[in-house]
């Protein structure tokens, strides 16, 4: 009798995914699996196609060929809003928040769609109370309770990134795509933000693009290396450190 397969289900699967813009083939064909609950980092030099890959997964771009599965369901060609409702949410390299309203209002706006109130003015008072409770819970989770009523544009850069991630996880997305979440932070902010990402990653699948190798090798369960749109290696941090192809193509002395 065959032993039951105890491997975790796949949160994301890419099957020979490619993307071309005219004659320029940015992603020639990437295949990758990300098990549920994994913290997966994608690294590579500038221009390697990392953000393009995230755009394909999150629905901003449709792939030229190949298949993308979220929890076993095909999502290639679907709109970002549909993919978001299926449980995947994404942050961007450039902070993407509403800078003229408070932290509380930013989080509440992010919750309206997932909690079914985005296009409904006439809602029961109990429904709005539920949204308010969830807003307060999320603000506490991201560590901005003391800044609840602060206008978002007046937050520090690191606090704005915290707020953006809070908006990303609104609606309890099970899969998070984080595109260079620590870009522009100083060492102290990076240390604090790393602890925050480790905390919110519990019970979720996280796929992150990041250039800080200390962060990558500390947080990631597995790492994929993208060079000129091609996936040259995927493995544990120890395996990636020792991979000669990665050392030659990207890590160099950092390995």
C-alpha positions in Angstrom: 0.0 0.0 0.0 1.4 3.4 -1.0 2.4 5.7 1.8 0.3 8.9 1.9 2.0 12.0 0.4 2.5 14.4 3.4 4.0 17.2 1.3 2.2 20.5 1.7 -0.1 21.4 -1.2 1.2 23.9 -3.7 0.2 27.5 -3.2 1.7 28.6 -6.5 2.8 26.7 -9.6 4.3 28.1 -12.8 4.4 25.9 -15.8 6.7 27.1 -18.6 5.5 30.7 -18.2 6.9 33.1 -20.8 6.4 36.8 -21.6 7.4 38.7 -24.7 6.9 42.4 -25.6 7.1 42.5 -29.3 10.4 40.9 -30.3 11.8 41.2 -26.8 11.4 38.0 -24.9 11.7 39.0 -21.2 10.8 35.7 -19.6 11.7 32.8 -22.0 10.0 30.1 -19.9 9.9 29.7 -16.1 8.7 26.7 -14.2 8.4 26.9 -10.4 6.5 25.4 -7.5 5.9 27.2 -4.1 4.4 25.0 -1.4 1.8 26.4 0.9 3.4 28.1 4.0 6.8 28.7 2.3 8.7 31.9 2.5 10.2 32.0 -1.0 12.7 34.7 -2.2 13.4 35.6 -5.8 16.7 37.2 -6.4 18.7 38.3 -9.4 20.5 41.3 -11.0 18.7 44.4 -12.1 16.8 43.7 -15.4 16.6 39.9 -14.6 12.8 40.0 -15.0 11.8 39.7 -11.3 9.1 42.4 -11.4 7.8 41.1 -14.7 7.4 37.7 -13.1 5.4 39.2 -10.3 3.3 41.1 -12.8 2.5 37.9 -14.5 1.5 36.1 -11.3 -0.6 39.0 -10.0 -2.4 39.5 -13.3 -1.0 42.9 -14.4 0.4 41.1 -17.5 -1.0 38.1 -19.2 1.7 35.5 -20.1 2.6 34.9 -23.7 2.4 31.2 -23.0 2.4 28.8 -20.1 0.1 28.3 -17.1 0.0 29.8 -13.6 -1.9 28.0 -10.8 -3.0 29.5 -7.5 -4.0 26.8 -5.1 -4.4 24.5 -8.1 -6.7 26.9 -10.0 -5.5 28.5 -13.3 -5.2 32.3 -13.0 -3.2 33.3 -16.1 -5.1 36.0 -18.0 -7.4 36.8 -15.1 -7.6 40.4 -13.8 -5.7 41.5 -10.7 -9.0 42.0 -8.8 -10.2 38.5 -9.6 -6.8 37.0 -8.5 -7.0 39.1 -5.3 -10.4 37.6 -4.5 -8.9 34.2 -5.0 -6.5 34.8 -2.2 -3.3 36.5 -3.7 -2.3 40.0 -2.8 0.7 42.1 -3.8 2.8 45.1 -2.7 4.9 47.2 -5.0 8.5 48.6 -5.2 7.0 52.2 -4.9 4.9 52.7 -1.8 1.2 52.5 -2.8 -0.9 54.1 -0.1 -3.5 57.0 0.2 -1.2 59.7 1.6 -3.9 62.2 2.4 -6.0 60.1 4.8 -5.2 58.4 8.1 -3.7 55.0 8.8 -7.1 53.8 9.9 -8.9 55.0 6.7 -6.2 53.4 4.5 -6.7 50.0 6.2 -10.5 50.3 6.2 -10.4 51.2 2.4 -8.3 48.1 1.8 -10.9 46.0 3.6 -14.0 47.2 1.9 -13.6 45.0 -1.2 -12.6 41.8 0.6 -15.4 42.2 3.2 -18.0 42.9 0.5 -18.7 46.6 1.1 -16.8 48.4 -1.7 -19.9 49.0 -3.9 -22.6 49.0 -1.3 -23.5 52.2 0.5 -26.5 50.7 2.3 -24.9 48.3 4.8 -26.1 47.0 8.1 -24.5 48.8 11.0 -23.2 45.4 12.2 -21.4 45.0 9.0 -19.6 48.3 9.4 -18.8 47.4 13.0 -17.2 44.2 11.7 -15.1 46.1 9.2 -14.0 48.6 12.0 -13.0 45.7 14.3 -11.0 44.1 11.6 -9.4 47.4 10.8 -8.3 47.9 14.4 -7.0 44.3 14.5 -4.9 44.8 11.4 -3.5 48.1 12.6 -2.4 46.3 15.8 -0.9 43.4 13.8 1.3 45.8 11.7 2.4 47.7 14.9 0.8 51.1 14.0 -1.8 51.4 16.8 -0.1 54.6 18.2 -0.3 56.1 14.7 -3.9 55.1 14.0 -5.2 58.6 13.3 -2.0 59.9 11.7 -2.2 61.1 8.1 -0.4 58.4 6.1 1.8 60.9 4.2 3.4 62.1 7.4 4.5 58.6 8.5 8.2 57.7 8.2 9.2 55.7 5.1 9.4 52.5 7.1 6.0 53.1 8.6 4.5 53.7 5.2 5.9 50.4 4.1 4.3 48.7 7.2 1.0 50.4 6.2 1.3 49.1 2.6 1.9 45.6 3.8 -1.1 45.9 6.1 -3.2 46.9 3.1 -1.7 44.0 1.2 -2.8 41.4 3.8 -6.3 43.0 4.3 -8.9 40.4 3.6 -6.6 37.6 4.9 -4.9 36.8 1.6 -3.2 33.4 1.8 -0.4 34.3 -0.7 1.6 37.5 -0.6 3.8 38.9 -3.3 6.2 41.5 -1.8 8.3 43.4 -4.4 11.4 44.9 -2.7 9.6 45.7 0.6 12.8 47.0 2.3 14.1 49.2 -0.5 15.3 52.6 0.9 15.4 51.5 4.6 18.3 51.9 6.9 19.8 49.0 8.9 17.7 49.5 12.0 14.5 49.7 9.9 15.5 46.6 7.9 16.0 44.6 11.2 12.6 45.7 12.5 10.8 45.1 9.2 12.4 41.6 8.9 10.9 40.7 12.2 7.6 42.0 11.1 7.7 40.0 7.8 8.6 36.8 9.8 5.6 37.4 12.0 3.1 38.0 9.2 4.5 35.2 7.2 3.3 32.6 9.8 0.3 30.8 8.2 0.8 32.4 4.9 2.8 31.8 1.7 5.2 34.7 1.0 7.0 35.3 -2.3 9.5 38.2 -2.1 11.8 40.0 -4.4 14.6 41.5 -2.4 18.2 42.7 -3.0 19.4 42.7 0.6 21.1 39.3 0.7 21.3 39.3 4.5 17.5 39.6 4.6 17.0 36.9 1.9 19.3 34.3 3.5 17.8 35.0 6.9 14.0 34.9 6.0 13.7 32.5 3.1 12.9 28.8 3.2 13.9 28.6 -0.4 15.4 30.9 -3.0 15.0 31.1 -6.7 17.6 32.9 -8.8 16.5 34.7 -12.0 19.1 35.8 -14.6 18.0 37.4 -17.9 14.5 35.9 -17.4 15.8 32.4 -16.9 15.5 30.5 -13.6 19.0 29.2 -13.1 18.6 27.7 -9.6 16.1 27.0 -6.8 17.0 25.7 -3.4 17.6 26.3 0.3 19.8 29.2 1.3 22.7 26.7 1.9 22.2 25.2 -1.5 22.1 28.6 -3.2 25.2 29.7 -1.4 27.1 26.7 -2.8 25.7 26.7 -6.3 28.6 27.6 -8.7 26.2 28.9 -11.4 24.7 31.4 -8.9 28.1 32.5 -7.6 29.3 33.1 -11.2 26.1 34.8 -12.4 25.0 36.9 -9.4 26.2 36.4 -5.8 30.0 36.5 -6.4 31.8 37.6 -3.2 28.4 37.8 -1.3 28.2 34.0 -1.4 
